[in-house]
Amino acid sequence: MNPFYAACPQIVQRTIDRFAELTGRRYGLFEYHGATDAERVIVLIGSGCEAVHETIDFFDGQSEKVGVLKVRLYRPFDAAAFVKMLPPNVRRIAVLDRTKEPGAGGEPLYLDCVNALHEQGRGDMTVVGGRYGLSSKEFTPAMIKVVFDNLAHPLPKNHFTIGIEDDLSHTSLDFDRNFSIEPDDVVRAQFFGLGSDGTVGANKESIKIIGENTDCFAQGYFVYDSKKSGAMTISHLRFGPRPIRSTYLINNANFLACHQPFLLERYDVVRDLAKGGTFLLNSPFGPDSVWGRLPENVQRRLIERHAKFFVIDASKVARDAGMDGRINTIMQTCFFAISEVLPAEQAIEAIKNSIRKTYAKKGDEIVEMNLRAVDQALAHLYEVEVPDAVVPAKSGGNGEIKRAPEFVRNVLGEIVAGRGDRVPVSVLPNDGTYPTGTTQFEKRNLASEVPVWDPQVCIQCGRCVFVCPHAVIRSKAYDAAVLHGAPSSFKSAESRSPEWKGLKYTLQVGAEDCTGCGICVDVCPARNKSEARLKASTCSRSCRCAIPSARTGISSFQFRRWTAAVCQLIMCAKCRCNSRSLSFRERAPVAARRLTSNC
């Protein structure tokens, strides 16, 4: 076998030379980029090479003697070809691996490079090893800069980590998160939306439109939540006059759009907004009142960044056009109008052609709805003057996280807030175990419409409780005495079932957990006879703050009929509430704890 492995590098090189003749794209077993007299060199393999390549081009204008050696063929490792490609003046090398081998003397590429230098008589160099990109961490120019800075140190740190805050073994290198090398002639845009709201699809079409109608190079990367539909998505788009080598997410956006206004309270959406950048918001509030509705941290960021601020009620435009909540084409039109990547008329025509091509199979009616929405979009787009001072605003956020156990606050809470990459090593469990039942603390609060219960129309069938995929709707039968001291907004009705004769019945909705899917409304068989469009459970945009939050005490009953309603009301013995002497306000927290127990 040895002769075959020994011949493999030359065979690979001849093959990629033939590939170059056919395509014009030339590769080597090892490729060097940087200063010919470089003294500090990074060696790595894979997509991270492009980020280092881009960073070295930036340093080249500052007369830094640095370079990068890209490994194209890892095994068999050709030691002679590797040493031959190194600059003659190189004295210090950092070998970066995107893996970790606990217990080994170093990572695989690092050990191969050290061995190759020793065998080829270049053992006089200083070689350090490092790890990057573990757990899908970013690999940015700021991290690359600190690796070169480490090489310039008289005693550079070996076996270091970048991208992870290691406050236990202290192997990490600290870097400046605000360091950026992206030029001003590159459009860097971030779009915050929800899965299934069309944001990602519209951005993919935008890339096609710009790529086909301009000389710009385009790049798109889309960050999805594991919960898919109804969870946050972030689209990262770049457009520029040169090939884009930025293999990392945008952290200095000159255009930022938020397609769902509630995301401003849940996440630090404007964290990456560049100085002088543009912020586009879909909001039900008009240009005269929207500023006071923004969270204070958003207001402060817009003022500090001297940002331009635009607002549109895209949801209203979509409803008027008959598209319900599909706001993707509306926000896409606003992006082209504001960013001026294309002339407005050319961009709108390109969007319309894309709509005709994409939705042709769904019928002319769907196509016309989208075209109407595009035509109406710019008439509802307003620029908001950014004042000089922050207006006090009611703070939102997830109150459940603040009251959660320490681990949930410090680890899971940071992950839910989108700051998981900044969680230090010391707070993570060393055995890899995580507590169960933590979903109860994650209140996404993402529905723009939630169901509201009409006790006069409800027939108490229990279907809405049965079909709710997120267990948001709960029904309870209880003693009327429990209602003593209840708020006036707390809804109840006389029980219709013979088994519950003389008891009160309540149907409640957990608005913060509701996704607005509408299944409960679809299955509801009861209709309001005075207004046929309304059911016993009907989605409402104005009822989010009117949903009663108090919970009733629970009585125990024996049921003979196993209906959908009965199935949703059966509780195990340890959940039964016998504290009838307590007031309503005293019983509510007790009932709440029992409702969230793992029965």
N, C-alpha and C positions, 0 to 999 in steps of 0.2 A: 504493500500500500504506500510506502514512503515515496517512491518515484512519482506516483500520481498526485499526492499532496504537494510535492515539491514543484511539479509542473503547473499546478492550478493557477497561481498568480499570473504567469505569462499567458496562459490560455484566456483568462478573464480579460487581461489587457488587450490582447488581439481582438477579442470579441467586441469590446466597447470602442475600439478604434474603428471597426467596421460599422458599428452603430453611429459613430460620429460622421462617417462618410455619407451615410444615408439621411441623417436628420440634421446635421450641423451642430448637435449638442455633444460636447466633448467632455469626457470624464477620465480620471486616472485612479490608480489604486489608492493614492494619497494625493491630495490637492492642497497647495499652500496659497494663502491670500494675505497680503499685508506688506509691510516695509521689507525691502531686500536686506536691510541691515538690522532687522528686528532682534532685540535682546530678550524679549518676553513673548512667549508663544503659548496659546491654548490649543490643546489637542482634544477632539471629541468626535462623535459620530451621530448621524441622524439629523432631524430637523433643527436642532439647536444650533447647527453650523451656520444657518442663514442669519440668525440673530447676532451671532458673533461677527460674521462677515459685515453686516450693516454697521455694527458698533465700531469696527476697525476703520471703515470708510469715514466715519465721523472723527475718529482720533487722528486719521491721516492728515486732516487739515490742521491739526494741532501739533504736528511734528512728533507724535509719540512713536517710539520704535517698538511696535507690537505687531503680532500676526496670529493667524489661525491655521492649523493643519487639520484638514478634514479627512477622516478615514472613510474610504468608500468600500474597501474589502477588508473585513475584520479577520476572518479565518478562511484559509491559512494566512497568518500574519507574516507579511514579507518584511523582515527586519531591515534588510539592506535598502529596500525602496523607501521605507519609513525614514531612516536616517538621512538618505540622499536628499529628501525633499525639505529637510530643515534648513533654515538660513545659516550661513557660516558663523554669524556673530551671536547666535542664540546662547544664552547662559542659564536661563530659567524657564521651566516648562510646567504648566498646570494641566493635568490630564483629568478630564471631567467624565464621569460615568453617570448614566441615568438608572442606577440600580444600587442596591446595598446588599453586601454579603457579610452578615454578622459572623464574627469569629475568624474571618480571613485577614491576611496581612494587608489587603487592599482590594479594590474592585478590579474586575477582569481587564479592562483596557489599561488601567494604571499599571498593573503587574506586567502586562505584555510590553508596554512602552519602556518600563524600567529594565526589563530583561533585554530588549532590543538594543537599547543604548549601551548597556554593559557589554554585550556580545560584539557590537560594532566599534568598540573602543571609544565611546563618547560618555563614559561613566563619570566624567568630571562635572557634568551639569547638575544643577539643583532641580529635582523633580518632586512635585507635590501632587497629591490626588484630592479630588473633591467630588461631591455628589450634588446633582441638581435635578429638578423636575420630579422628585419623589412625591407620590400621592397626587399626581397631576398638578403640582405647583408650577407657577409661571417661571419662565426663564427670560428675563428682560435685560435691556442694556444697562440698567442700574446694577444688576447682579454681575454682569460681565465686567463692568468697570471695577467693582470691588475685588474681583478675582485678579485683574491686572494690578490693582493697588496692593493686593496681598503679595504678589510676586516681587513687587518693588521693595518690600520690607526687608530689612537685613536678615531677619529670621522668619520667613514666611510660614504660616500655619499649614500643617499637613493634615490630610484626612478631614477636611472641612466639609461643611454643608451650607448650601445657599438656598434661600426660599423658605426655610423652616426656622422658627425661633426656638433654638435648642437652649433652654435655660437650665438644663440638668447637667449634661456633659460639656456644655459650652463649646460645641464644635462649629456653630454657625458663624458666618460672617455678616456683620451688620451693613446694610446698604441704604442709600437715600431713595425712598419711594418716589420722590418728586423729580428725580433725574429723568430727563427725556431727550431723545435725539431726533425725534420726528420733525421733518421740515414743515414750514408753514404752507407750502404749496400742495400738501397732501390733505384731502378732506378726511377727517376722522369722526365718524358718527356712531353714536350709541342709541339704541332704541329699546325701551323697556315696555314689554307687553305681557300678555297672558297666553298660555298655550291654547290653541284653537280660536284665537281672536283674529287670526290672519296676519299678524305683524311679521312673522318670519317669512311667510309666503310672499308678502308684498316686498320685503327687503331682497329676497332672492330675485324677484322680477326687476327691482331697481338695479341690481348688479348687471343683469342682462341688458337692460336699457342703456345704461351708461357704457358698458363694454362694447355694445353694437353701434352706438351713435356718437361716441367721442373717441379721442386718441388716448384716453386715460386707461391705466391699468387698474383693475378692480380686485378687491379681496373681501371675502365675507366669512365670518365665523359666528356660530350661534350657540349660546349657552342655554341648555335646557335643564329644567328641574326634573327630578325623578318622578314627580307626581303627574307629569305630562299635562293633559288638558286641565285648564284652570289654574295652573301654576305659572310662576314668573319665567319669562324668557328674556334674554338680553342678546340683541343682535349687534355685532361689531362690524362696521363697514369702513373700508379704506378705498379712496380713489386718488390716483396721483399720476404724474407724467412719466414716472420711471418704474421699472419692475419693483414690486413690493416684497421685501425680504423680512418683514416684521412678523415673525411666527409667535406672537404673543398678543394678549388682549389689549385693547385700547385703554390707556390710563390718563390720557390728556385729550379729551374729545373737544373739538371745536363746534360740533353740533350734537345736541342731546335731546331726545324726544321721550316723553313719558305718555304712553297711550292709555294708561289706567291711573286715574288720580289718587286712588287709595294707596298705591305703591309708595307715594311720598312719605306716608306715615310709617310704613313698615320697613323701608330700606333707605339707605343713604344714596338716593338716586343721583344727586348732583355732585357727588364726591369727585368725579373725574372730569368735571367741566373745566375747560381751559380758560385762561384769561381772555376776555373779549369774545367768548364763545356765544352760541345761540341755544336757547332753551325753548322747546315747543311742548306745550301741555294740552292734553285733552281734558277739559273740565266743564261741568255743568254751569259754572259761574262765569259771568261775563267779564269783560276787560275792566269794568269799574269796581268790581267786588272781589275778583279772584286773588288779589295780593293778600288781603286779610285772611283768606282761607288757606294760605300756604303755611306749612310748619315753619317755625322760626329758624330752624337750621337751614332750610331751603332759601328763605328770604336773605339770610345772612350771606350765604354762599353766592347768590346772584349779585348782591351788592359788592362783595369783595372781588368778584371776578369781572365786574363791569359788563355783565352779560346783557344780551338782547333777549327779550322775553315775548313769546307769542302764545296766544291761547285760542282754542277752538272747541266748540261743543260738538265733537265729531259724532257722539252718540245720538244727538238730536238730528243732525244731518242724515245719519244712517236711517233713523226711524222715519223721517219724512220721505226718504227715498224708498222706503219699504224693505230695508235690509236688516232690520232689527239691530243686533249689536255688532254687525260686521263693519268695523271702522277702518279696515286696512287700506282700501283704495283712497279713502279721504285723507288719512294721515300721510300716505305716500305722495299725494298731490301737494300737500302742504310742504313736505320735505323738499321737493323739487323747486317749489316756488320760493322758498326761503334760502336754500343753499346755493341756487343759481349754478349748479353743476352743468345744467343744460338751459338754454333759453326757455322761458316759461311756455310759450306756445308749442315749441318742439317737444318739450317734456310731456305736456298734457296729451298731445297727439300720440306720443309713444305709449303712454299709459293706457289710452283708449284702445290702441291696437292690441296691446297686451291683454286687456280685458276681453276683447272680441275673440282672441285666440284661446284664452284660458277657459272662458265660460260658454263657448259656443255650444258644447254638447249639452249644457244644462237648459238651453232654451233661450229664446229672444227676450223673454220677460226678465230673466236674471241679468242678461247683458245690459238691458235698458236701465235696470235699477242701478247698476254700477256706474253706467255712464252719467246718469242723473246726479249721482252722489259726487262724481268728479266735477261736474259743472257747478254744483252748489258749494263745493268746499271752500274756494277762495273767497266767496262772499261772506263766509262766516269766520274767516281768519282775521284776528286782530293782534296788533302789536301793543303790548302793555308797557307803559313807562315805569322803569324801575326806580322807586324812591330812594332817598338817601338813608332812611332809618327803617329798622325792623318794627313791624306792628305786632303787638302781643297776640298770640293765637293759641287756641286750645290744643294741647299736646295730645297726639294719638298714641299709637304703639300698642304693644301687646302687654296688657296689665297682668295676665296670667303668668308670663315669664318672670316678672318681678317678684311674684309671690311663690315661685317654684323653689325646689331644693337647690342647693349650691351647685351641684353638678349640672343641672339643667340650665341654670343661669350662666355659668361660666363656659360651658362647652356647647350644649345643644342650642342654647339661646343665641350664641354667637354664630353658629352654623345657620340657624333659621334666618338671622338678620343679614346673611350674605358676607359675614366676616370670618368664615371658617378657616381660611388660609392664614389668618393671623393668630390663631389659637396657639399658645406656647405648649411645648412638650410637657411641662410639669403638671398641667391640669388634666392630661389624658390618662386613662386607666392603664397601668403597666401590664395588666394581664389581658387587655383587649375586651373586657366584658363591659356591657352597657346596661343600665337599668331598663326595665320594661315599663310599659304604660305611660310613656312620656308624651305621646301624641296629644293628650288632654291639655297640655300647656301650649300647644302650637295653634293659636287662633289666627287663621289666615285672613279672615274678614275681607274676602275678595268679591263677593256678589254685589252687583249694582242693583239687583232686585231680589227680594226675599219674599217667601209666601206669608200672607197674613190670614189669620183664621177668623171666619165669620161664624160665631156660635149659633146665630139664628138660623143659618142655612145648613150647618153640619148635621149629618145623620149618624155620626159617631161610628162609622164602619171600620175605621182603623187602616184603610188602604194606604193613605199617605205615610203613616208611620211605618208600615210594612215595606214599602218600596224605596224609602229614602236611602240612597247608597252611602250616606255619611252619618246615619243615625242622628240627624239634626232635629227631627220632629219627634216629640215624646208626648204620649197621652197618659193622663192620670185620673183615677176615680178616687174621691176622698170625702171625708166627713165635712159637712157644711161649716162646722165650728172652726175648722182650720182657716177659713177665710177671714176670721176676726183680725182686724188690723191690716188687712191686705190693701195695697194701693188701689186707687179708683180705676187705674188703667188695666188692672189684672182681670182677664176675661175668664168667665166660667159659664156653664150651662147645666141645667138639670140632666141627669143621666137618663138616657132613653132605654137602657137595657133592664129587663126585669131583675137580673142578678144585682144590679146597682141601684135598685129603687131607693129613693130618698138621699142619694149621694150626689155630689157635684162632679162635673167632668170638665177637664181643661186640656186643651191641646196647645203646646208651646213649641216655638221655633228658636233654635240656637243660631242667631243671626251671624255670629262670628265664625261659625263652622260651615254655614250654608255656602254652596258654590253657585246657586242660582240656576241649576240645571232644568228646573221646571217639571220634573217627573211627577212630583206630588200633585201639581195642578192638572196634568194630563190624566191621571188615574182617578181624580175626584169625580164621583158620580152625581153629586148634588149641585144643582144650579140655582142661582138667585132668580126667582120668578119675576121679580120686578125689573131686573136688569140681566138679560140672558147671558151676556158676556162674562159675568162674574160667577165664580163657584164658591163653595165653602172654603176652599184654599185657593187664593189668587195672588199672583206675584204683584208686588207694589214697590215703586221706587221711593216712596215717601215714608214707608213704615219701618225703616231700619232702626230709627231711634225710638219707635213706639212699641217695640216688642218688649213685653214685660219680662224682667230679669229674675223676679222672685220665683221660688219653687215651693210647691206645696208639700205638706207632710203626706205620708203614704200609709194607707190602711191595708190590712190583710183581708182577703176574701177567698172563698172557695168557689171555683167556677165549674159549671157543668158543660157549657157549650164552648168548643174550641174554635172560635171565630178569629178573624184577623185582629179584631179589636181586643179580644180576650188575650191572645198571644202576646200583645204588646204591653199588657198590664200586669202579667204574672211576675211577681218578685219572689226571690228566695227568702227563707225565714230570717236570715240575718239582716235583710234590708227593711224589715217591717218597723214602722215607727209607732211606738206606743206612748210617746211623750205628749199626750193630749193636753196636759196642764200647761204646756209652754205656749207663749204667744206666737203669732205668725212670724215675726221678725226673729225670734229665738229659734224657731223650728227650721226656717229656710236654710241656714248654713248646714244644719245636721242632715237635712234631706239632700243637699247638694253634695256632701261628702259621700253619702250612700249611693247616689246616682252615678258617681265616678269610680266606685269601688269595683274590683275585679270579681264580681259575683258570677 
